Amino acid sequence: MKRFIQVTAFILALAFIPLAACADRLDDSTLLSFYADSVIFGDSRLQAFRRYVQQMRETDETFLKTLAIAPAESISLYAASMGISSDDIGFNYRGGRTMYSIAERVHARKVFIMLGLNDPVGIKADKAVAWIIKIINWMGKVVPDAEVYFFSETPVTKNYGVKKNRPNYQTQLDAYNEILKETCEQNGGHYIGMAEAFKGEDNYLKEEYSTDNICHLNNDGVAVWIQCMKDYAQEQYDLGLWDPYAKEEETAEPADNAE
């Protein structure tokens, strides 16, 4: 009788193990297919991302091949949301210009966005909410079948506060990321949280991930970014929200020469 009770307790305990813990880890290639036929927009931080991807494609031409990468140095979330562009500041992918026109041009299935430090959102969080909602709504009109994803703001170093005279800015960024997540959830967007992966014990960006000891990422930092992207794809698979084996009609332009 005692053994029966022990076996029964063990079986019941197994029943409460989260399903995600039992899920298989997909291989990297499959995980990155989550970002296929999509476009990613960002500021100068995305320039490092593009360089890294280009380097990876030298040995693996399939690496994020159909992800269009569209960085624009000094672009703000505000300007991007308004569809503002110019010869000096703006997105330009194969003749496109604004986020909306580019997403439409490449028939994006997913739109990923990393913008905010040039506004700065930590101080203008209330205004940033309106810009985020505008982007989600306009993308919904231009590419109605596409899903819109916002990456959390990456952290800054301690030196950022000195350079920008914003001593408490990392704390404000943390608060903004929570607002960003809530805004996405309430307005049909998606949030990819990855800030914690870049932080040291002091809650700031690890200097080993930065090229300037302020906010920009080096190759090691970009590798963390891409790992977070893979982890997010695995999470979507574990939750049954994404099936990498489902066949989809190919409509997007290849992004092997993203500019």
C-alpha positions as a Markdown table, in Angstrom:
| # | Residue | x | y | z |
|---|---|---|---|---|
| 1 | Met | 0.0 | 0.0 | 0.0 |
| 2 | Lys | 2.8 | 2.4 | 0.9 |
| 3 | Arg | 4.6 | 1.7 | -2.4 |
| 4 | Phe | 1.3 | 2.4 | -4.3 |
| 5 | Ile | 1.0 | 5.7 | -2.6 |
| 6 | Gln | 4.6 | 6.6 | -3.5 |
| 7 | Val | 4.1 | 5.7 | -7.1 |
| 8 | Thr | 0.9 | 7.6 | -7.3 |
| 9 | Ala | 2.5 | 10.7 | -5.8 |
| 10 | Phe | 5.3 | 10.5 | -8.4 |
| 11 | Ile | 2.9 | 10.3 | -11.3 |
| 12 | Leu | 0.9 | 13.3 | -9.9 |
| 13 | Ala | 4.1 | 15.2 | -9.6 |
| 14 | Leu | 5.0 | 14.6 | -13.2 |
| 15 | Ala | 1.6 | 15.9 | -14.3 |
| 16 | Phe | 2.5 | 19.3 | -12.9 |
| 17 | Ile | 5.8 | 19.7 | -14.8 |
| 18 | Pro | 5.4 | 22.5 | -17.3 |
| 19 | Leu | 5.0 | 21.3 | -20.8 |
| 20 | Ala | 7.7 | 23.7 | -22.0 |
| 21 | Ala | 10.2 | 21.8 | -19.9 |
| 22 | Cys | 9.5 | 18.7 | -22.0 |
| 23 | Ala | 9.6 | 20.4 | -25.4 |
| 24 | Asp | 12.5 | 19.7 | -27.7 |
| 25 | Arg | 14.9 | 22.4 | -28.5 |
| 26 | Leu | 14.8 | 23.3 | -32.2 |
| 27 | Asp | 18.0 | 23.6 | -34.1 |
| 28 | Asp | 19.3 | 27.1 | -34.8 |
| 29 | Ser | 18.4 | 27.1 | -38.5 |
| 30 | Thr | 14.8 | 26.2 | -37.7 |
| 31 | Leu | 14.6 | 28.8 | -34.9 |
| 32 | Leu | 15.9 | 31.6 | -37.2 |
| 33 | Ser | 13.3 | 30.6 | -39.8 |
| 34 | Phe | 10.8 | 32.4 | -37.5 |
| 35 | Tyr | 12.3 | 35.6 | -39.0 |
| 36 | Ala | 12.1 | 34.6 | -42.6 |
| 37 | Asp | 10.4 | 36.8 | -45.1 |
| 38 | Ser | 10.4 | 39.7 | -42.7 |
| 39 | Val | 12.0 | 43.1 | -42.1 |
| 40 | Ile | 13.8 | 44.6 | -39.2 |
| 41 | Phe | 14.1 | 48.4 | -38.6 |
| 42 | Gly | 16.4 | 50.1 | -36.2 |
| 43 | Asp | 18.8 | 52.9 | -35.5 |
| 44 | Ser | 22.6 | 52.7 | -35.4 |
| 45 | Arg | 22.5 | 49.7 | -33.2 |
| 46 | Leu | 21.0 | 47.8 | -36.1 |
| 47 | Gln | 24.0 | 48.7 | -38.3 |
| 48 | Ala | 26.1 | 46.5 | -36.1 |
| 49 | Phe | 23.5 | 43.8 | -36.4 |
| 50 | Arg | 23.7 | 44.1 | -40.2 |
| 51 | Arg | 27.4 | 43.9 | -40.3 |
| 52 | Tyr | 27.3 | 40.8 | -38.1 |
| 53 | Val | 24.8 | 39.1 | -40.4 |
| 54 | Gln | 26.8 | 40.0 | -43.5 |
| 55 | Gln | 29.9 | 38.4 | -41.9 |
| 56 | Met | 27.9 | 35.2 | -41.0 |
| 57 | Arg | 26.6 | 35.0 | -44.6 |
| 58 | Glu | 30.2 | 34.8 | -45.8 |
| 59 | Thr | 30.4 | 31.2 | -44.5 |
| 60 | Asp | 26.6 | 30.5 | -44.5 |
| 61 | Glu | 24.7 | 32.2 | -47.2 |
| 62 | Thr | 21.4 | 31.0 | -45.7 |
| 63 | Phe | 21.9 | 32.9 | -42.4 |
| 64 | Leu | 18.8 | 35.0 | -42.0 |
| 65 | Lys | 18.7 | 35.2 | -45.8 |
| 66 | Thr | 15.2 | 36.5 | -46.2 |
| 67 | Leu | 15.3 | 39.0 | -43.3 |
| 68 | Ala | 15.5 | 42.5 | -44.8 |
| 69 | Ile | 17.7 | 44.6 | -42.5 |
| 70 | Ala | 17.0 | 48.4 | -42.7 |
| 71 | Pro | 19.0 | 50.5 | -40.2 |
| 72 | Ala | 19.0 | 54.3 | -40.2 |
| 73 | Glu | 21.6 | 56.2 | -38.1 |
| 74 | Ser | 20.1 | 58.7 | -35.7 |
| 75 | Ile | 16.5 | 57.8 | -36.6 |
| 76 | Ser | 14.0 | 58.3 | -33.8 |
| 77 | Leu | 10.9 | 56.3 | -33.0 |
| 78 | Tyr | 8.9 | 59.5 | -33.5 |
| 79 | Ala | 10.3 | 60.1 | -37.0 |
| 80 | Ala | 9.9 | 56.5 | -38.0 |
| 81 | Ser | 6.3 | 56.4 | -36.8 |
| 82 | Met | 5.4 | 59.5 | -38.8 |
| 83 | Gly | 7.0 | 58.0 | -42.0 |
| 84 | Ile | 9.5 | 60.9 | -42.1 |
| 85 | Ser | 12.7 | 60.3 | -44.1 |
| 86 | Ser | 15.3 | 62.4 | -45.8 |
| 87 | Asp | 18.5 | 62.0 | -47.8 |
| 88 | Asp | 20.5 | 62.2 | -44.5 |
| 89 | Ile | 18.2 | 60.4 | -42.1 |
| 90 | Gly | 15.8 | 57.7 | -43.2 |
| 91 | Phe | 15.4 | 54.1 | -44.1 |
| 92 | Asn | 16.4 | 53.0 | -47.6 |
| 93 | Tyr | 16.0 | 49.4 | -48.6 |
| 94 | Arg | 16.2 | 48.7 | -52.4 |
| 95 | Gly | 14.7 | 52.1 | -53.2 |
| 96 | Gly | 12.2 | 52.1 | -50.4 |
| 97 | Arg | 12.2 | 54.9 | -47.9 |
| 98 | Thr | 9.9 | 54.8 | -44.9 |
| 99 | Met | 9.2 | 51.8 | -42.7 |
| 100 | Tyr | 5.7 | 51.5 | -44.2 |
| 101 | Ser | 6.8 | 51.6 | -47.8 |
| 102 | Ile | 9.6 | 49.2 | -47.2 |
| 103 | Ala | 7.4 | 46.7 | -45.3 |
| 104 | Glu | 4.9 | 46.9 | -48.2 |
| 105 | Arg | 7.6 | 46.5 | -50.8 |
| 106 | Val | 9.1 | 43.3 | -49.4 |
| 107 | His | 5.7 | 41.8 | -48.5 |
| 108 | Ala | 6.8 | 41.4 | -45.0 |
| 109 | Arg | 5.2 | 38.6 | -42.9 |
| 110 | Lys | 6.6 | 40.1 | -39.8 |
| 111 | Val | 7.9 | 43.5 | -38.9 |
| 112 | Phe | 10.6 | 43.9 | -36.2 |
| 113 | Ile | 11.5 | 47.3 | -34.7 |
| 114 | Met | 14.4 | 48.4 | -32.5 |
| 115 | Leu | 14.0 | 52.2 | -31.9 |
| 116 | Gly | 13.8 | 54.6 | -29.1 |
| 117 | Leu | 17.2 | 55.8 | -27.7 |
| 118 | Asn | 17.2 | 58.7 | -30.1 |
| 119 | Asp | 14.0 | 60.2 | -28.6 |
| 120 | Pro | 14.7 | 59.3 | -25.7 |
| 121 | Val | 11.8 | 57.0 | -24.7 |
| 122 | Gly | 12.9 | 56.7 | -21.1 |
| 123 | Ile | 12.0 | 60.4 | -20.5 |
| 124 | Lys | 9.1 | 60.6 | -23.1 |
| 125 | Ala | 7.4 | 57.3 | -22.3 |
| 126 | Asp | 3.9 | 58.8 | -22.6 |
| 127 | Lys | 4.7 | 60.2 | -26.1 |
| 128 | Ala | 6.4 | 56.9 | -27.1 |
| 129 | Val | 3.1 | 55.1 | -26.4 |
| 130 | Ala | 1.4 | 57.1 | -29.1 |
| 131 | Trp | 4.2 | 56.5 | -31.6 |
| 132 | Ile | 4.1 | 52.8 | -30.9 |
| 133 | Ile | 0.4 | 52.6 | -31.4 |
| 134 | Lys | 0.6 | 54.6 | -34.6 |
| 135 | Ile | 3.2 | 52.2 | -36.0 |
| 136 | Ile | 1.1 | 49.1 | -35.2 |
| 137 | Asn | -2.0 | 50.7 | -36.7 |
| 138 | Trp | -0.3 | 51.9 | -39.9 |
| 139 | Met | 1.5 | 48.7 | -40.4 |
| 140 | Gly | -1.9 | 47.0 | -40.1 |
| 141 | Lys | -3.2 | 49.1 | -43.0 |
| 142 | Val | -0.1 | 48.8 | -45.2 |
| 143 | Val | 0.7 | 45.1 | -44.6 |
| 144 | Pro | -2.5 | 43.8 | -43.0 |
| 145 | Asp | -1.2 | 40.2 | -42.8 |
| 146 | Ala | 2.0 | 41.1 | -41.0 |
| 147 | Glu | 2.6 | 40.9 | -37.3 |
| 148 | Val | 4.5 | 43.8 | -35.6 |
| 149 | Tyr | 7.2 | 43.1 | -33.0 |
| 150 | Phe | 9.1 | 45.5 | -30.8 |
| 151 | Phe | 12.4 | 44.6 | -29.2 |
| 152 | Ser | 12.9 | 45.9 | -25.7 |
| 153 | Glu | 15.4 | 48.7 | -25.4 |
| 154 | Thr | 18.9 | 47.4 | -24.9 |
| 155 | Pro | 20.5 | 48.7 | -21.7 |
| 156 | Val | 23.1 | 51.5 | -21.6 |
| 157 | Thr | 26.3 | 51.7 | -19.7 |
| 158 | Lys | 27.0 | 53.8 | -16.6 |
| 159 | Asn | 29.0 | 56.1 | -18.9 |
| 160 | Tyr | 25.8 | 56.8 | -20.8 |
| 161 | Gly | 24.4 | 58.7 | -17.9 |
| 162 | Val | 27.5 | 60.9 | -17.7 |
| 163 | Lys | 27.7 | 61.6 | -21.4 |
| 164 | Lys | 24.0 | 62.4 | -21.8 |
| 165 | Asn | 23.5 | 63.9 | -18.3 |
| 166 | Arg | 20.9 | 61.3 | -17.5 |
| 167 | Pro | 22.1 | 59.6 | -14.3 |
| 168 | Asn | 19.0 | 57.6 | -13.8 |
| 169 | Tyr | 18.3 | 56.7 | -17.4 |
| 170 | Gln | 18.7 | 52.9 | -17.1 |
| 171 | Thr | 16.0 | 52.8 | -14.4 |
| 172 | Gln | 13.8 | 54.8 | -16.7 |
| 173 | Leu | 14.6 | 52.5 | -19.6 |
| 174 | Asp | 13.5 | 49.5 | -17.4 |
| 175 | Ala | 10.2 | 51.2 | -16.7 |
| 176 | Tyr | 9.8 | 52.0 | -20.4 |
| 177 | Asn | 10.3 | 48.4 | -21.4 |
| 178 | Glu | 7.4 | 47.5 | -19.1 |
| 179 | Ile | 5.3 | 50.2 | -20.8 |
| 180 | Leu | 6.3 | 49.0 | -24.2 |
| 181 | Lys | 5.3 | 45.4 | -23.4 |
| 182 | Glu | 1.9 | 46.5 | -22.1 |
| 183 | Thr | 1.3 | 48.8 | -25.0 |
| 184 | Cys | 2.1 | 46.0 | -27.5 |
| 185 | Glu | -0.2 | 43.5 | -25.7 |
| 186 | Gln | -3.1 | 46.0 | -25.6 |
| 187 | Asn | -2.8 | 47.1 | -29.2 |
| 188 | Gly | -2.1 | 43.9 | -31.2 |
| 189 | Gly | 1.7 | 44.1 | -31.3 |
| 190 | His | 4.3 | 41.7 | -29.8 |
| 191 | Tyr | 7.1 | 42.4 | -27.4 |
| 192 | Ile | 10.5 | 40.6 | -27.4 |
| 193 | Gly | 12.1 | 41.2 | -24.1 |
| 194 | Met | 15.9 | 40.8 | -24.2 |
| 195 | Ala | 17.3 | 43.7 | -22.0 |
| 196 | Glu | 18.3 | 41.4 | -19.1 |
| 197 | Ala | 20.5 | 39.3 | -21.3 |
| 198 | Phe | 22.9 | 42.3 | -21.8 |
| 199 | Lys | 23.1 | 43.4 | -18.2 |
| 200 | Gly | 25.8 | 42.9 | -15.6 |
| 201 | Glu | 25.2 | 42.7 | -11.9 |
| 202 | Asp | 25.0 | 46.5 | -11.7 |
| 203 | Asn | 21.9 | 46.5 | -14.0 |
| 204 | Tyr | 23.8 | 48.3 | -16.8 |
| 205 | Leu | 25.0 | 47.2 | -20.2 |
| 206 | Lys | 28.1 | 45.0 | -19.9 |
| 207 | Glu | 31.1 | 46.9 | -21.2 |
| 208 | Glu | 32.2 | 43.7 | -23.0 |
| 209 | Tyr | 29.2 | 44.0 | -25.3 |
| 210 | Ser | 29.8 | 47.6 | -26.3 |
| 211 | Thr | 31.9 | 49.3 | -28.9 |
| 212 | Asp | 31.8 | 52.8 | -27.3 |
| 213 | Asn | 31.1 | 52.1 | -23.6 |
| 214 | Ile | 27.8 | 53.9 | -24.1 |
| 215 | Cys | 25.1 | 52.0 | -25.9 |
| 216 | His | 26.3 | 50.6 | -29.2 |
| 217 | Leu | 26.9 | 46.8 | -29.6 |
| 218 | Asn | 29.9 | 44.9 | -30.8 |
| 219 | Asn | 29.8 | 41.4 | -32.3 |
| 220 | Asp | 29.6 | 39.8 | -28.9 |
| 221 | Gly | 26.6 | 42.0 | -28.1 |
| 222 | Val | 24.9 | 41.2 | -31.5 |
| 223 | Ala | 25.5 | 37.5 | -30.8 |
| 224 | Val | 23.5 | 37.9 | -27.6 |
| 225 | Trp | 20.7 | 39.7 | -29.5 |
| 226 | Ile | 20.5 | 36.9 | -32.0 |
| 227 | Gln | 20.4 | 34.3 | -29.2 |
| 228 | Cys | 17.5 | 36.2 | -27.7 |
| 229 | Met | 15.8 | 36.0 | -31.1 |
| 230 | Lys | 16.2 | 32.3 | -31.1 |
| 231 | Asp | 15.0 | 31.9 | -27.6 |
| 232 | Tyr | 11.9 | 33.9 | -28.4 |
| 233 | Ala | 11.2 | 31.7 | -31.4 |
| 234 | Gln | 11.6 | 28.6 | -29.2 |
| 235 | Glu | 9.2 | 30.1 | -26.7 |
| 236 | Gln | 6.6 | 30.7 | -29.5 |
| 237 | Tyr | 7.0 | 27.1 | -30.6 |
| 238 | Asp | 6.7 | 25.7 | -27.0 |
| 239 | Leu | 3.5 | 27.7 | -26.5 |
| 240 | Gly | 2.0 | 26.3 | -29.8 |
| 241 | Leu | 1.9 | 29.8 | -31.3 |
| 242 | Trp | 4.3 | 29.0 | -34.2 |
| 243 | Asp | 4.7 | 25.9 | -36.4 |
| 244 | Pro | 8.1 | 26.1 | -38.2 |
| 245 | Tyr | 7.0 | 23.1 | -40.3 |
| 246 | Ala | 3.8 | 24.6 | -41.7 |
| 247 | Lys | 4.1 | 25.3 | -45.4 |
| 248 | Glu | 3.5 | 28.9 | -46.3 |
| 249 | Glu | 3.4 | 30.6 | -49.7 |
| 250 | Glu | 6.6 | 32.4 | -50.5 |
| 251 | Thr | 6.0 | 36.0 | -51.3 |
| 252 | Ala | 8.8 | 38.1 | -49.8 |
| 253 | Glu | 11.8 | 39.3 | -51.6 |
| 254 | Pro | 15.2 | 37.8 | -50.5 |
| 255 | Ala | 17.1 | 40.0 | -48.2 |
| 256 | Asp | 20.7 | 38.7 | -48.8 |
| 257 | Asn | 21.8 | 42.2 | -49.9 |
| 258 | Ala | 19.9 | 44.3 | -47.3 |
| 259 | Glu | 20.9 | 47.9 | -47.2 |
